[in-house]
Amino acid sequence: MSADAEYIYKEALARIEKADAEGLRGAEVEYLGRKGKLTQLLRTLGELPAAKRAPAGKRLNEIKVELEDAVAARKTQLGGEDSVGWVDMTEPPPAKFRQPIGHIHPVSQVLEDIENVFLSMGFEIIDGPEVETDWYNFEALNIPPQHPARDMQDTFYLEGGQVLRTHTSPMQIRYATDHKPPIRIIAPGKVYRSENEDASHSWSFHQVEGLVVDTDTTLTDLHGTLLAMMRGTLGDKTEVRLRPSFFPYTEPSVEMDATCPRCGGSGCVVCAGTGWLEMGGAGMVHPRVLRNVGLDPEKYQGFAFGFGPERIAMIKYDITDVRDFWRPRISFLEQF
Ligand SMILES: [Zn+2]
């Protein structure tokens, strides 16, 4: 058998190397086709004594690969429609070369949803520094040095009196100082607080703050804006209610609750049986804050609001520990 194999190999090789296009197709069928000479030999392997079977099989397969390579090489030499002289760049690579493909992080997804809702309402999305001055982060927002609200937002102070921003509200001040009303902005971004970490607190998280200033802005506009935002992220059936609250930079101030998307407002474990979830804070811009950015509170009013995308993502995707968002665990992220 091995003598047959070597003979067929030399004969086939000689024909392939000199063949024209038609001859090449003929040789391919004659040696490598389903009923070809080499294929026939491969089928007789089983008749050999066990000891000879493995080496004979190995050699026959080597011959098969070499003849296939010779056919391909001759095709390239001859050119024509079977030429392999071009590369399909759109073809996916073999599995062993493929990189795993990631996907968008759940918090980024929520941020994107929020941004789309506000873009559709004509808002501008602004971005700014994470290292802020005390003026922009606190004082301009009506939080003077000894104000107790500073304790609620304790932060990381840097040399020279700068701070890691505790909210994205400083961007409202920066923007309102440089632009004339009407103002319609949201400022999404990372903020920092000196917090002890637990399942619902983290030293860094995202915030989306919004500001609207115009000559005819009311609390009703604020309610409608928040309702559009919550429906855009938690679903069309969501309702929003406002409760009185306190923030130094708004007057009056409100807490915003949304109906629980899990139970639709009838009460469940997620909303502790109340049907409502606390989603963020808001209010009409304090006259002193308007004056701080050079606007006359007799002429202009505005509203501001702030909320956390992580909280929305936790509710939406049923996540119980906020720290999971930052932990380098691919298995967690792959669920979304
Ligand atoms: Zn519920």
Residues whose N, C-alpha, C, O or C-beta is under 5 A from the ligand:
A	BS01	ZN	C260 R262 C263 G267 C268 V270 C271 G275
